Amino acid sequence: MPWTALQMPAASPPPSKLLTVLAALALLTGLALWLRGQEAPTPGAGPDGADDAEIADSRTPPAGGSAPSAQALPPAPATGASVAQARRDALRSAFERADDLHAYLQALLPAARAGDPEAIWLVSRVYEYCAPYAGDPAAYAGDTDLFGRMKLRTSESMVAARERVSRRCGRFGPRDGLGAAAILVRQREAAGAGSLAAEAALLAAGEPLDEAAGYRRDLAERVQRSDDPEAYKALSPAMGVLASGDAAYDGMVAGDQLAELAWQLAACRLGQDCGAQGSLMTEYCANGGVCSQDPAEDFETFVYEGAIPRRGAEVVDEMVDSLLEGDGDVEVKK
């Protein structure tokens, strides 16, 4: 089946509680099988709209790469709410841990085609993470080598981050079409299916579902109330300098670089993987050149010890506390 629009019709009735539980358990079971290396690529379609026969080809996995152990998955829960939480956590954890994101994408495709918002969102995350490499793997490798030979203070960290991306994305290439347009398509589909993180990412990309000031403020408030680390991280660029002077965010943690960092640090404290090899640190370093001098340093340590002055740390602390305490408003002297 070709990869067509994944967005569920707006008038579709919500699934019954039993169907939601069964679907979530099926997804967790399928993911567990993939993590054990027992699940073959699923027939269907790939990122660029081609048949899965094209994307799910026999390209050799990166040397040394292997899927993470299924032992790290949470046990199958019994209630609808806990099923949804376990599914979300399992899928996100697998994204952060997977050595082969091509295989991880194949495991997501059936649920994504069925309209699962978390699966579609994570398809877009694979696209976003791997796009810089997949566009031209040879050029990416050449740039990585060049950065290593430049012997900058952060060269070791940048090379480590870029090699991590190359290893995890090694089975993607230009024909997979993991570009900005494809990322936006998947984010819109995920947002339409109900993904708050995707809705936040669209706002941060300058492509909100609604341009109205009231919508933008409401979205920021919904993210803040959600305690969803992925949504916090996705929204953070929109709450930084892009929000400067925007009356929609009056009184909120918004408007400068410190505010953006505060949303990201709040995401870390809510459970986002902010370790040295997590996607947040990797993408900052591999794509933006914002790297710690220590390849083993996590995001929070990097921010507090190297990215902001002491007074800035106090401001950011107040902002993060405000976000996590539930009001989203902050008054601090900058």
ABEGO torsion letter per residue (X at the ends): XBBBBABBBAABBBBBAAAAAAAAAAAAAAAAAAAAGABBBBBEBBAAGBBAAAABBABBBBBGBBBBBAAABBBBBABAAAAAAAAAAAAAAAAAABABAAAAAAAAAAAAAAGBAAAAAAAAAAAAAAAAAAABAAAAAAAAAAAAAAGBAAAAAAAAAAAAAAAAAAABBAAAGBBAAAAAAAAAAAAAAGBAAAAAAAAAAGBBABABAAAAAAAAAAAAAAGBAAAAAAAAAAABAAABGBAAABGBBBGBAAAAAAAAAAAAAAGBBABAABAAAAAAAAAAGBBBABAABBAAAAAAAAABBAAAAAAAAAAAAAAAAGAGBBBBBX
